[in-house]
Amino acid sequence: MIRRILWDIVLLILVFMAPWWVSLCVGIGGAVLFPWYVEIVLAGAIIDAIYGGAARHWYSHLIHTGIFALLLLAIEFIKTNVIFKK
């Protein structure tokens, strides 16, 4: 539990201080290490809220959130059906 909390703190700091792809890499690492690491979706929502800006279409504010959510679902699918398949 302490490892997950520390990973969350690092991810939160990176969301504010690093490029989005660094946060994505740390989020993917968390999704691989921990079960249902939904914090990656929250990180995507924060990135969209901070850097989304004024956009022409409503869905452009949800790009990072959607990418991070799809990656979470893909990683969980791979973990349950491919890696731990007996």
C-alpha positions in Angstrom: 0.0 0.0 0.0 2.8 2.4 0.8 4.4 1.7 -2.6 1.2 2.6 -4.4 0.9 5.9 -2.4 4.5 6.8 -3.2 3.9 6.0 -6.9 0.8 8.2 -6.8 2.8 11.1 -5.3 5.5 10.8 -8.0 2.8 10.6 -10.7 1.1 13.7 -9.3 4.3 15.7 -9.2 5.2 14.6 -12.8 1.8 15.7 -14.0 2.6 19.2 -13.0 6.3 19.3 -13.7 7.1 17.0 -16.6 5.9 16.6 -20.2 2.7 14.5 -20.7 4.6 11.5 -22.1 6.7 11.2 -18.9 3.5 11.0 -16.9 2.2 8.5 -19.3 5.3 6.3 -18.9 5.1 6.4 -15.1 1.3 5.7 -15.3 1.9 2.7 -17.5 4.4 1.4 -15.0 1.9 1.8 -12.2 -0.8 0.1 -14.3 1.6 -2.9 -14.8 2.7 -3.0 -11.2 -0.7 -2.5 -9.4 -4.1 -3.9 -10.0 -6.6 -1.4 -11.5 -4.4 1.7 -11.3 -7.2 4.2 -12.0 -4.9 7.0 -10.9 -3.6 7.0 -14.5 -7.1 8.2 -15.7 -7.1 10.9 -13.0 -3.7 12.0 -14.2 -5.0 12.3 -17.8 -7.9 14.4 -16.5 -5.6 16.7 -14.7 -3.4 17.1 -17.8 -6.5 17.9 -19.9 -7.7 20.4 -17.3 -4.4 22.2 -17.1 -3.2 22.1 -20.7 -6.5 21.6 -22.6 -7.0 25.4 -23.2 -9.7 26.9 -25.3 -10.5 24.4 -28.0 -12.8 24.4 -31.0 -14.5 21.1 -30.1 -15.7 19.8 -26.8 -14.0 16.4 -27.1 -10.5 17.9 -27.5 -10.5 18.5 -23.7 -10.8 14.7 -23.2 -8.0 13.5 -25.4 -5.5 12.6 -22.7 -8.1 11.2 -20.4 -9.4 8.9 -23.1 -5.9 7.8 -24.1 -4.9 7.0 -20.5 -8.3 5.2 -19.9 -7.8 3.1 -23.0 -4.3 2.2 -21.9 -5.5 1.2 -18.5 -8.1 -1.1 -20.0 -5.6 -2.6 -22.5 -3.1 -3.3 -19.8 -5.7 -4.9 -17.5 -6.9 -7.0 -20.4 -3.3 -8.1 -21.2 -2.6 -8.9 -17.5 -5.6 -11.1 -17.1 -5.8 -12.8 -20.5 -2.2 -13.1 -21.7 0.3 -12.9 -18.9 -1.5 -14.9 -16.2 -3.3 -17.3 -18.5 -2.9 -20.9 -17.3 
